[in-house]
């Protein structure tokens, strides 16, 4: 069951004392602004190359966002027990709050990148919206799963584990961004939906088993 007070609490914490809105996002914006200036001074960059670089920016930002504030499993368990909150309720409430924080920032960075590089993703807005949505949702669920059910508290270890997974997600959305035809885009979008359902089902099973 979704707990609204957890969502509100996470959003308030993000605005007050987390680094994602005040450090990571501005840093990525500066990189996005500087990159096209450097590339145009050195060599001619094709539109497809800019799209690939845009995917790299997406992976970098997702990784920074994921490791910005690692959870401590024992502390989390104590807090949940004190508040009589089930892990499954916390997980899905946290997922929704993270999506509300993360998804708009990704859309903003994509618009900023396209504006400063004078390029665009070679597909319709619907495919872009849903591909980014599935990417964000999968990245958030994978990150929370690692933090809540493993003892990998080190940011470096988390970085080593989650980056290959995020790269795999990016590989799935890359063909849609590079401009394959609608039928193939539908296939890749369905694959992303299928992966999202698998991750959701696995996580749901694990959460209910651990209650």
C-alpha positions as CSV (number, residue, x, y, z in Angstrom):
1,X,0.0,0.0,0.0
2,X,1.3,3.4,-0.9
3,X,2.0,5.7,2.1
4,X,1.4,9.3,1.2
5,X,3.3,10.6,4.3
6,X,6.4,8.7,3.1
7,X,6.2,10.3,-0.3
8,X,5.8,13.7,1.3
9,X,8.7,13.1,3.7
10,X,11.0,12.0,0.9
11,X,10.1,15.0,-1.3
12,X,10.7,17.4,1.6
13,X,14.1,15.7,2.4
14,X,15.1,16.1,-1.2
15,X,14.3,19.8,-1.2
16,X,16.0,20.5,2.1
17,X,19.2,18.6,2.4
18,X,19.9,16.4,-0.6
19,X,22.5,17.1,-3.2
20,X,20.7,15.9,-6.3
21,X,18.8,19.2,-6.9
22,X,21.5,21.5,-5.8
23,X,24.7,19.9,-7.0
24,X,24.2,17.0,-9.4
25,X,21.7,18.7,-11.7
26,X,23.6,22.0,-12.1
27,X,26.8,20.1,-12.7
28,X,25.2,18.1,-15.5
29,X,23.7,21.3,-16.9
30,X,27.2,22.9,-17.1
31,X,28.6,19.8,-18.8
32,X,25.8,19.9,-21.3
33,X,26.5,23.5,-22.1
34,X,30.3,23.1,-22.3
35,X,30.2,19.9,-24.4
36,X,28.9,21.3,-27.7
37,X,31.2,24.3,-27.5
38,X,34.3,22.1,-27.2
39,X,33.1,19.7,-29.9
40,X,32.3,22.4,-32.4
41,X,35.7,23.9,-32.0
42,X,37.5,20.6,-32.6
43,X,35.6,18.6,-35.2
44,X,32.3,18.2,-36.8
45,X,29.9,16.0,-34.8
46,X,27.0,14.3,-36.5
47,X,23.5,14.2,-35.0
48,X,23.7,10.4,-34.2
49,X,26.9,11.0,-32.2
50,X,25.2,13.7,-30.2
51,X,22.3,11.2,-29.4
52,X,24.9,8.7,-28.2
53,X,26.5,11.3,-26.0
54,X,23.0,12.2,-24.7
55,X,22.6,8.5,-23.6
56,X,26.0,8.7,-21.9
57,X,24.8,11.9,-20.0
58,X,21.7,9.9,-19.1
59,X,23.7,7.0,-17.6
60,X,26.0,9.4,-15.7
61,X,23.2,11.4,-14.2
62,X,21.3,8.3,-13.3
63,X,24.3,6.8,-11.6
64,X,25.0,10.0,-9.6
65,X,21.4,10.2,-8.6
66,X,21.4,6.6,-7.5
67,X,24.5,6.9,-5.2
68,X,23.7,10.3,-3.9
69,X,22.3,9.2,-0.5
70,X,22.8,5.4,0.2
71,X,20.4,3.8,2.7
72,X,21.7,1.9,5.7
73,X,19.8,-1.4,5.9
74,X,19.9,-1.8,9.7
75,X,18.9,1.8,10.3
76,X,16.1,1.6,7.8
77,X,14.8,-1.6,9.4
78,X,14.8,0.0,12.8
79,X,12.9,3.0,11.5
80,X,10.3,0.9,9.7
81,X,9.8,-1.3,12.8
82,X,9.4,1.8,15.0
83,X,6.8,3.2,12.6
84,X,5.1,-0.2,12.0
85,X,5.7,0.3,8.3
86,X,6.1,-2.8,6.0
87,X,9.1,-2.9,3.7
88,X,6.8,-3.4,0.7
89,X,4.9,-0.2,1.6
90,X,8.1,1.8,2.0
91,X,9.6,0.4,-1.2
92,X,6.7,1.5,-3.4
93,X,6.2,4.8,-1.7
94,X,9.9,5.5,-2.0
95,X,9.8,4.5,-5.7
96,X,7.0,6.9,-6.4
97,X,8.8,9.8,-4.6
98,X,12.0,9.1,-6.4
99,X,10.2,9.0,-9.8
100,X,8.6,12.3,-9.0
101,X,12.0,13.8,-8.3
102,X,14.1,12.0,-11.0
103,X,11.8,12.0,-14.1
104,X,11.2,15.7,-14.4
105,X,15.0,16.4,-14.1
106,X,15.8,13.9,-16.8
107,X,13.2,15.5,-19.2
108,X,14.7,18.9,-18.4
109,X,18.3,17.7,-19.1
110,X,17.2,16.2,-22.4
111,X,15.5,19.4,-23.5
112,X,18.6,21.4,-22.4
113,X,20.9,19.1,-24.3
114,X,18.8,19.2,-27.5
115,X,18.7,23.0,-27.2
116,X,22.4,23.6,-26.8
117,X,23.5,21.0,-29.4
118,X,20.8,21.9,-31.8
119,X,19.9,18.3,-32.3
120,X,16.9,16.1,-31.5
121,X,16.1,12.5,-30.7
122,X,15.0,10.8,-33.9
123,X,11.6,9.6,-32.8
124,X,8.2,10.9,-31.7
125,X,7.6,12.5,-28.4
126,X,5.5,9.5,-27.2
127,X,8.3,7.1,-27.6
128,X,10.7,9.5,-25.9
129,X,8.4,10.0,-22.9
130,X,7.7,6.3,-22.4
131,X,11.3,5.1,-23.0
132,X,12.6,7.6,-20.4
133,X,9.7,6.7,-18.0
134,X,10.6,3.0,-18.2
135,X,14.3,3.7,-17.9
136,X,13.8,5.8,-14.8
137,X,11.4,3.4,-13.2
138,X,13.7,0.4,-13.8
139,X,16.7,2.3,-12.6
140,X,15.0,3.4,-9.4
141,X,13.6,-0.1,-8.6
142,X,17.0,-1.7,-9.2
143,X,18.8,0.9,-7.1
144,X,16.4,0.6,-4.2
145,X,16.5,-3.2,-4.3
146,X,20.3,-3.1,-4.0
147,X,20.2,-0.7,-1.1
148,X,17.4,-2.4,0.8
149,X,18.3,-6.0,0.4
150,X,22.1,-6.1,0.1
151,X,24.9,-5.1,2.4
152,X,26.6,-3.0,-0.3
153,X,26.7,0.3,1.6
154,X,29.8,1.6,-0.2
155,X,29.1,4.1,-3.0
156,X,32.0,2.6,-5.0
157,X,30.6,-0.9,-4.8
158,X,27.1,0.3,-5.7
159,X,28.6,2.2,-8.6
160,X,30.4,-1.0,-9.9
161,X,27.2,-3.0,-9.6
162,X,24.6,-0.7,-11.0
163,X,26.4,1.0,-13.9
164,X,26.4,-2.2,-16.1
165,X,22.6,-2.5,-15.5
166,X,22.0,1.1,-16.4
167,X,24.1,0.6,-19.6
168,X,21.9,-2.3,-20.5
169,X,18.7,-0.2,-20.1
170,X,20.3,2.5,-22.2
171,X,21.2,0.0,-24.9
172,X,17.5,-0.9,-25.2
173,X,16.4,2.7,-25.6
174,X,19.2,3.6,-28.0
175,X,17.6,2.3,-31.2
176,X,14.4,4.3,-30.5
177,X,16.5,7.4,-30.0
178,X,18.6,6.9,-33.1
179,X,15.5,6.6,-35.3
180,X,14.5,3.1,-36.2
181,X,11.1,2.5,-37.8
182,X,7.9,2.5,-35.9
183,X,7.5,-1.3,-35.9
184,X,11.0,-1.9,-34.4
185,X,10.4,1.0,-31.9
186,X,7.3,-0.8,-30.7
187,X,9.3,-4.0,-30.2
188,X,11.9,-2.2,-28.1
189,X,9.2,-0.4,-26.1
190,X,7.5,-3.7,-25.4
191,X,10.8,-5.1,-24.4
192,X,11.2,-2.3,-21.9
193,X,7.7,-2.8,-20.6
194,X,8.4,-6.5,-20.2
195,X,11.7,-5.8,-18.3
196,X,9.8,-3.4,-16.1
197,X,7.2,-6.0,-15.3
198,X,9.8,-8.7,-14.6
199,X,11.7,-6.3,-12.2
200,X,8.4,-5.4,-10.5
201,X,7.3,-9.0,-10.2
202,X,10.7,-10.2,-8.8
203,X,10.8,-7.3,-6.4
204,X,7.2,-7.8,-5.3
205,X,7.9,-11.5,-4.7
206,X,11.1,-10.7,-2.7
207,X,9.3,-8.1,-0.6
208,X,6.4,-10.3,0.3
209,X,8.8,-13.2,1.1
210,X,10.8,-11.0,3.5
211,X,7.8,-9.8,5.4
